[in-house]
Each structure stands twice: as structure tokens, then as C-alpha cells.
Amino acid sequence: MTSDDRPARVAVRWLTAQTLVFGAMAALLGIVANAMFLGAYGSGWLPMTYIGIGVAGFLVSGAIARLAGRLDLLGTALLVLGSAAVAIGASWLIAAAGGAWVSVPLLVLFPILIQLGFVFVGGQAGRLLDIAGIKASFPRIAAGFSVGAVLGGLLGGQLVAVLGRTEDLLLATALCQGAFAGLVWATGRRYPAALRASPRPPETAAKPNPEASSGTSLRRLLGSRFVVLIVAYQVLSAIGSQLADFLVYDRASAQFADPGALAGYLAAYTAAMNVVSIAFLFLLAGPLLRRFGLRMGIAANPAVLTVFAVAMLAVLGVAGGASFALLATVSAGRIADIALTDGTTRTSINALYQVLPQRTRLSVQTAVEGMGVPVAIGLSGVLILVLNALPAALLATIVVTTIVCLVWTWSGVLLYREYGPALVRALERRRLLVPPSEIALAPADEAIARGLLAGRDPRSTRLGLELLAMAPPATADLGVLAGDPRPAVRMAALGGLAATGDPDARRRLAGDVIAGAGSPDAAVRLRAAGYVGVLDPRDRAAAASLLADPDRAVRSAALDSVQGGDVFAVGPAIAALDVPATQGAAAGALERLGDAVLPALATALDEAGNPAPAAVSRLVRSAASGSPARDELLLRHVGHRDGDLGLVILERLVADAPAPDVAADALERMLADDIGHGAAILGAMAALDADRDPRPSDEPVRRALADALELVRARVRAGLLARHGSARLDAAMVALEGGGTDAPIALEALEVVVGAAATRDVAPLLEPSLSVGDRLGRLSTDPGAPDDAAGRLRDLVEDPSDRWRSGWLRACAIHAAAGRGMLGALDLSGARALGDPIVDEELRAAGA
């Protein structure tokens, strides 16, 4: 949830009300369906219902998934839930007429309705809450289901006592199901923009989107590794839970021969299961998910059930299958499974679905939850029938349960590993990408080329040569043209031949270029500079005078001809960075010079003060990328006193891959320092905001602090990209700084890549919509820092800890202190010793 989380709290209340009624309906339906079925057919036929659940769930949920591609979330939910209420009401009439067979479809419908109900609740939560809100609040929403189930169980017992027939509970069940549908409808009226949105994008005149068809998109998503892992995880979850549930009833039946004793134990077991589940949902699930994230949420359920399965094997070997110890272990495992399913697994899976495209999310969720889970239950029924036919059925069942839980745990590990890349893909999918135009070039026309060659304009001649070089016989023609008396034609032809590796042409061209470099005609020198790049290194050095030519166009052409290894060009290229007309060509030359620039760069960085000359920043930007030596040099200066220069250095260190270990420590220290600096800036801003006697002279320092905060935010962003790699974080950073609906997913992606603790440190600085107080409240601050405006201004002016490192900020603080009449009480020796012109000017203006 955001800092302004009142709307989110209201949405949570609406969803909790839905799950409360939903839970009561599920309890009533479970009571009446099981009671009617067991009375008519006995427990021996229960595994067959599991198979029926699989078949029916596959068919029903497949139809609903297709329906979700045509209707919005609210329309799909109302149609399904309303139809279920009508069907349950009709079954009451059939049961009242003596049709006990209706218990079969009711028992099959029972788990399908539970899965679909959570699909619709989770779908609404995904539209109304962000990922952080889901992790924090969905356990509380799910707790409504458990509370409703307890209330439904109590209500069911009372209604049977009053009505005298179990079948009459179906009427109460239909009413609860109708109330569930009514609450969904009311929630939709309150949040129409989120819940009534069309699943299809509006038609535009743009290029057709291959995902515009929900069916195609659904097939594509179900073919992705991420969705396949969700399906595998959910299927294994259903099988593991179903086996654990079967073991409870199987061991309870073996332990208690007396029906009354069996009913008493099952009642106590059910009560304990509900109490533990509700307590876990209300007290632990949300804090655990907020603290440890989805890594714990996905892995906790299978890992804990695996531990209990191993314990079952140990107890079976020591105490035997008929022991109460085994029953207690099996029951405790199932109770833990239920609590973790409601508190962590269901919440985590709902968060995972948020990275899917919204228009197909409900279809995929319905397919996975409504089809995959019932099919898994059906497979469990077949598996139990096969295991019961074995000689050591109990041992085989526990062993299979253990294996399923181990595979389930491993699938959770794989799913979480895929979650980070899926988040990145989701963010990239939501960015507006404009593909570059594709320019189709027509084949060269030799007649046009020869016409250009015959012209008197050197530019036309050169263009003709370039066109002619595209044709197969061009080399022969160039050989003839290399003897042309016109220098422009001759040099262009020699350049073309030299580029093919002709040493004689390169030697002749060098003579023309060196001679042209000494010409008094700027046009001749410009033509010569254009061919320096194809010469040998020694000849390029002989034409070095062109790099310092008085004509800017000549200098630019010579810089464009600089090649790697031309050490003689380093000085002229750095000098050319200071001239706007030659900056582009100089930057390109320095990039090609590579590590040859590093000695000059090291000297410039060592000598740069605060503020650093603009030429140093330009030189850093022009240094060649991908050089370990360059990166090592820049790393030594990431904490430069000039924060703007440090930011340029950080941006040059950003690469696709995470920084190597040797760089990671330096970047981590820099990030920690910037986070602390950001907290200090926010503290000063908050003190000025809280001042009861603000002055007009405070305004410059307020703006300077805001600028300093933006610089820190930019440095933290660049530092994270340099530390962890732009390929993993760039899309998340863009989405986070853009705010809007993608910001929560971006925060989750940031947490997956950098860790929960690091995210808690940097998120208060990076989130764009937070107020100063919200940012400051989430950061660790210096307890010894002054909390009043005067104290903060004193700290800014005197800067005893050398924290602020900004002449402009110090000058603004001096201006504010002078406006408050407190300048005379401050120690200004440090400010005078800076030698900063801006600070000195402000001191003179203040008469200090």
C-alpha cells in the first residue's frame, strides 16, 4: 500500500466481506454435500469423486477461461457466482424431493467453487491493490474465509437442529452464494474503473497487436516458462495437500473404531485447524511476507509439509501405522498445510499473477486454478486408488507424499527464480516502444555514379565514388581514376583502393594527404583530413597538424579520422572537447583511442576540485567503455566531492551485467554514503518546513536542498544500475520513477534483484510520489542532528563534518542565516577557507 492507504483499506474491507460470506457458503456446502453422499453411498466411493472433480474442473474452468476473454472481471464473476447460486437452489428442490443423487454433483462442485471463488477474489485484489498491498493484506482477506467457515459450521449445526433435515442446509447455502455474488456486484459499483475494464485493448489504427486476441495470448502465456512453473507448482500443491488430507481421514478411521469417538476427534481437529489458520492469517502471515517477500511465501508451504512427511516416515518406523503418534503427526502436518496455504501460498500466487498482461490475467488464472487444481485432485484420486491396492499401502502413500512435496519444493525454487525475469519482462512490455524506421536502399545506379564523377563539385565526386564502389567492376574503375589530375577525384579513388588493402594506393594517398595538410587553402586541408583514417599509423602522425588546424571543419574531419593507438591525438582531442563545434568529433575520437586516454583522465580527475570543470565531465563521458582499466580508474572517484561529476562517473560504470566483486564493495559504500546524505538533506528540508517563523530568505536554501536531493536520487539510481546491471534493473527503474500502476511491480522487481533490506533503504529516495516526511520516516537518520531550522542552517553553514560538499548550498544557507540575523553567531572560517567564488560573494553581500 502507499502512504495514503485509506482507499486500499476500504478495498480490503470489501474483499474481506466477500470472503466471509464465501467461507460460510463453503462450510455449509461441505457439510450438506458430504453428509448426503456418505449417507447414500459410503466413504468407499470418495476417490471416484476426486476423479470426477478433475474432469468437471477441467471442462468448467476451460469454459470460464474462454468466457473471461470476452467479458470483464466483474461480468465473469457475476455470471459464474450467480449461476452457482441458482444451481445450488435447484439442488435443494431436488434433494427435498428425495433425489440423493444430487449429492454427487454437489460434492464435485464443492472444490471447484472454492478455487473459482478465490480466483475472483484474487482477481479483484490484483486490480484494487498493488503487489505490496497484496503481500500485506491478502492474508487478512483470506482470513475472512476461515472465519466464515467457522461461522458457517456453527450455523449449520444450529440450522439442522431447527429444520430437522440436513438437505435444507442447501437453501442457506444458496442464499450465502447469492450474497457472495451480491457483494462482488456492490464492490464493482464502488470500483467500476478497475473491475469493469474491458479485457481487450481499444481498437486503434496502429499495427495489429498479436496479443489482441485473448485466445492467442492465453495460448502464448500458457506456453511461457513462468506460467508453466505456476501450473506445476499449483498442481503439485493440490496433490500434496490432497494426499495429506487423505492420510488424516485414513489414520483417524484406523485409530477410532467407534463412530462417536471418530466424530469427536474430527471435530477437535477441524476446530484446531481453523483456530491455527485464523491466528496465522491475522498475526503472522502479513508480517512474514512483508519481511521475507515471495521467496518465503512460495517455499514455506512445500518445505514445511516436506518436513512433516519425513516425520511421518520416522514415526511410522518407530511407533507403527496404528499409533496415535502417527495420527497426531499427520494431523499437525495437514493443519500446517492449511494455514500456510491460506496465509502464504494463496497470497504469493495472487501476487505472481500480477506480472501477466491484465487483459489475459483472469483467463490464465482461471485456467490454472480452476482447471489445473481440480485435475490434480482427480490425479490424486487415481493415485490413492493405486496406492491402496499395494501391500504396504500406508508406507507407499507416505513415501509418495514425501516425493511429491520434495518436487513441489523444487518447483517453488524454480518459480521464484523465474519471477525476477518475469517482472522485468512485464515492465518492458508496458513501456512504450517505438521501433526504428527501416530504410530500404535502392541498388546503386552506375550511370548516376559516373555522372557525379564527371562533375566539378568535390562532394559530388566523392558521392559518385561511394556509389560506384557498390558495383562489382568498381575496383578497375578506381584504378583508372587514381591517376586523374583532379586532386579531389584522385584522392577519392586512392582512398577507395587503400581501403581494399592496396599498399601502393595507401602510399600515394599519404603523399597527397601530407601535402594537402600544408596547403593554405582550407578546402584542400579539409579534403586531406577526410582521408587520414585510411593511412598507416606513421603517416597519420605525420598529418597530426590537421588536429590543431585553425579551421573548425578541418579539425572535426581530422578528429573523425583518429584511430586506436594514435597517442599523438589525445591532447588535441581533449582540447577539442571545450569547443562546441568539435565536441562531437572529439568525443568519438576519444572513444576510439581507448585506454590511451586514461593517463590524462586520471590527472584530470585527481586535480578536479569542487565544483569540477565541465571539461572533466565531458572527458569522463568520452572515455572508452568496456575497459577494465577505465572502470578501475572511475571506481576510485565515484565518491568525488563534486556530486555531479560523481554522477557522470557512475553513469559511465553502468553495464548490462552486475559489477564484478572488486567493484561491488566500492559501489556499496557509495550507495550507503548517498543514502545517509539523502537522509541528512531530508532532515534539513523537514526542519525548514516545520519552522514556525519562515523567512523569505529561506527560499534559496529550500530550492538548493531540493536540487541536492534530486542529485542524490540520481546517484542512487545510477549506483544501483552499476552495481546490479542495467539488464536486470533498467526497466524497473524507469517504471518506478514514472510512478503510476507499474510502480508497485517495479518495487517488487527491485526487491527481487537487490534484496529486501537494500530495497527498504533506497525505496524512500527513489519513489517519486512520497512527501518529505514520508521519505524521512522510512530512512535511518542521525539521532544527534539538530531538529530545528536554526540548527540545520548552522550545520549547513559551518559544515563541521564536511558532509554537504556544495558551495552553492553553503552560499544559500549563508543567505538564509543572514536573513534570520544569526550570521554573527556562526563560525565562518570554514566557509572562507573554501575559496569558492559563490560563497565568497555571498559572504561579502552579507557583510561578513
Number of C-alpha atoms within 10 A of each C-alpha: 18 14 10 9 12 11 12 18 15 11 19 21 15 17 24 23 19 26 27 24 27 29 29 29 31 24 25 27 30 20 20 23 26 19 16 21 21 15 12 13 14 12 11 8 11 17 20 14 18 25 21 22 28 25 19 21 30 24 16 16 24 20 15 23 26 18 18 26 24 19 18 19 26 24 19 19 24 20 14 17 22 19 15 18 22 15 13 24 19 16 23 22 15 16 18 15 9 11 12 18 15 18 25 19 16 23 24 22 23 19 21 23 22 16 19 23 23 21 23 22 21 26 23 23 25 25 17 19 25 22 27 19 22 26 28 22 28 32 30 26 28 30 26 26 26 27 20 24 24 22 18 27 23 14 17 23 14 12 16 15 11 9 11 11 12 20 24 18 23 26 19 22 27 24 18 23 29 24 19 26 26 16 19 25 18 13 18 19 13 13 15 13 12 16 23 15 17 18 22 17 13 8 9 7 6 6 6 9 9 9 16 16 16 22 17 13 20 23 11 12 18 18 11 12 14 23 22 15 20 24 23 21 25 23 23 26 27 23 25 30 25 21 23 25 18 19 21 23 16 14 20 23 18 15 18 16 10 10 10 10 14 17 14 13 15 17 12 12 18 16 14 15 21 20 17 16 26 25 15 21 26 18 13 14 27 23 16 17 24 18 14 13 22 25 17 20 25 27 21 19 26 29 18 16 29 23 14 23 26 17 18 25 19 13 19 20 12 12 12 13 19 15 15 17 16 26 24 16 19 28 25 18 24 25 24 20 26 19 25 25 23 26 31 29 25 21 29 25 19 22 24 22 21 21 21 20 18 18 25 23 25 30 27 28 28 25 27 27 26 30 30 26 28 30 26 27 30 27 22 24 25 15 16 20 14 13 18 13 9 12 9 10 15 18 17 16 21 22 16 18 23 25 16 22 27 20 18 27 24 15 23 28 18 16 25 22 14 15 21 19 17 21 25 21 16 21 23 16 13 12 12 7 8 6 6 6 6 6 6 6 6 6 9 15 13 17 11 12 20 15 12 21 22 12 13 12 12 18 15 17 23 20 15 25 25 17 20 24 20 14 13 8 10 18 17 10 13 22 16 11 19 22 14 14 9 12 17 18 27 22 26 26 29 27 26 25 24 20 15 13 11 13 14 12 21 23 15 17 27 26 12 17 26 22 14 22 25 15 14 9 10 18 15 18 25 24 22 29 31 20 25 30 19 23 24 14 15 10 19 26 18 16 21 21 18 27 27 19 18 11 14 17 17 25 26 26 23 32 31 23 20 31 22 15 14 19 15 15 26 21 14 19 28 23 16 24 22 16 13 10 14 21 20 16 22 31 24 19 28 30 21 21 23 22 21 20 24 19 12 14 20 17 11 18 21 11 12 19 12 17 16 19 15 13 17 21 19 17 24 24 17 24 25 23 17 13 12 10 12 22 20 13 17 23 21 15 18 25 21 22 19 19 22 20 25 21 23 19 26 28 20 21 24 23 17 14 14 19 20 11 10 10 17 16 13 16 23 14 13 21 25 15 16 22 23 19 18 27 25 23 24 26 25 26 23 19 19 23 16 13 13 10 9 13 13 9 17 21 16 17 25 19 14 20 22 15 14 22 21 15 17 26 22 18 25 26 24 24 24 27 25 25 27 22 20 19 16 23 24 22 22 28 24 17 21 24 16 15 15 11 13 21 22 22 23 27 24 23 27 27 19 21 19 15 14 17 11 15 18 14 17 23 20 23 26 21 19 15 15 16 14 17 13 14 21 21 14 15 20 12 17 11 7 6 13 16 16 17 23 18 13 23 27 21 21 26 27 20 18 12 9 12 14 20 17 19 21 20 23 25 25 26 30 31 25 24 26 20 15 16 10 14 22 11 9 14 14 17 10 13 19 14 10 12 11 17 13 14 25 18 12 19 19 9 12 14 10 13
